Amino acid sequence: MENQTIERLAGAPAGTHEGITNPALGEGLQDTLLNKGGGSTFVAELLPRLIGLALAVGAIVFLFIMLVGGIQWISSGGDKAAIESARGKIVNALGGVILLFATFAIVSFIGDFFGLKLLELDLGVLQLGN
């Protein structure tokens, strides 16, 4: 009864979920959430996408920090303290991107070695009704 009230308040016809959508989710994730077994399948498809997003954001942050460090180095005008600050930013950015890709490589290696799909989660065992 409570779900029907929530659905009516959300503008959906009573007893269906067709009117309730999340615009932040893409078509694929929205269909998975509504039609393919609910939350566990949704999480199994969402987490690898989040891992890919984290890698992309990490690469963008690396490029931004490298750019800022390079501009700071160029505009230092020979000031030793400014050059050291810029060098520190560049070294930290390089260390961060090496750590980022090393983590990805280790996860991929462990997955290949043990035959697991760590970047493709399979939560089928946790689904109700199986």
C-alpha positions in Angstrom: 0.0 0.0 0.0 2.8 2.4 0.9 4.6 1.7 -2.5 1.4 2.6 -4.4 1.1 5.9 -2.5 4.8 6.7 -3.3 4.3 5.8 -6.9 1.2 8.0 -7.2 3.0 10.9 -5.6 5.9 10.4 -8.0 3.5 10.6 -11.0 3.7 6.9 -11.9 0.6 4.7 -12.5 -0.2 2.6 -9.5 1.5 -0.8 -9.6 4.1 0.0 -12.2 7.6 1.5 -12.1 7.6 2.9 -15.6 7.1 6.5 -14.5 9.9 6.5 -11.9 13.3 7.0 -13.5 16.6 8.5 -12.5 17.9 10.9 -15.1 21.5 10.5 -13.7 21.5 6.8 -14.8 22.1 6.0 -18.5 19.6 3.9 -20.4 21.6 0.7 -19.8 21.7 1.0 -16.1 18.1 2.2 -15.9 16.9 -0.8 -17.8 19.1 -3.1 -15.7 17.6 -1.7 -12.5 14.0 -1.9 -13.6 14.0 -5.1 -15.7 16.8 -7.5 -15.0 16.6 -8.7 -11.5 16.9 -5.5 -9.5 19.6 -4.3 -7.2 22.2 -7.1 -7.3 22.5 -6.9 -11.1 22.5 -3.2 -11.0 25.4 -3.1 -8.5 27.3 -5.7 -10.6 27.1 -3.5 -13.7 27.6 -0.2 -11.8 30.8 -1.0 -9.9 33.0 -1.8 -13.0 31.7 1.5 -14.5 32.6 3.3 -11.3 36.1 1.8 -11.4 36.5 2.9 -15.0 35.3 6.4 -14.0 37.8 6.5 -11.2 40.6 5.7 -13.5 39.5 8.4 -16.0 39.2 11.0 -13.2 42.6 10.0 -11.9 44.2 10.5 -15.4 42.5 13.9 -15.7 43.7 15.0 -12.3 47.2 13.8 -13.3 47.2 15.9 -16.4 45.8 19.0 -14.6 48.5 18.8 -11.9 51.3 18.2 -14.5 50.0 21.2 -16.4 49.9 23.4 -13.3 53.4 22.3 -12.3 54.8 22.9 -15.8 53.2 26.4 -15.9 54.5 27.2 -12.4 58.0 26.0 -13.5 58.0 28.1 -16.6 56.7 31.2 -14.8 59.1 30.8 -11.9 61.6 33.3 -13.4 64.6 31.5 -11.9 63.3 31.6 -8.3 64.7 28.5 -6.6 61.7 28.1 -4.2 59.2 28.3 -7.0 61.1 25.8 -9.1 61.3 23.4 -6.2 57.5 23.8 -5.6 56.8 23.1 -9.3 59.2 20.1 -9.3 57.4 18.8 -6.2 54.0 19.0 -8.0 55.4 17.2 -11.1 57.0 14.5 -9.0 53.9 14.0 -7.0 51.7 13.8 -10.1 54.0 11.2 -11.7 54.0 9.2 -8.5 50.2 9.4 -8.4 49.7 8.2 -12.0 52.2 5.4 -11.5 50.3 4.3 -8.4 47.0 4.5 -10.3 48.2 2.3 -13.1 50.0 0.0 -10.8 46.8 -0.6 -8.9 44.9 -1.3 -12.1 47.7 -3.7 -13.3 47.7 -5.6 -9.9 43.9 -6.0 -9.9 44.0 -7.2 -13.5 46.9 -9.6 -12.8 45.2 -11.1 -9.8 42.0 -11.4 -11.8 43.8 -13.2 -14.6 45.9 -15.4 -12.3 43.0 -16.7 -10.2 40.5 -16.6 -13.1 38.3 -14.0 -11.4 36.6 -11.1 -13.1 37.3 -8.4 -10.6 36.5 -5.6 -12.9 33.2 -7.4 -13.9 31.4 -8.3 -10.8 29.1 -11.4 -10.8 26.7 -11.3 -7.9 24.5 -14.1 -9.1 25.1 -16.1 -6.0 23.7 -13.3 -3.8 20.5 -12.9 -5.8 17.3 -14.0 -4.1 15.6 -16.9 -5.7 18.8 -18.6 -7.0 
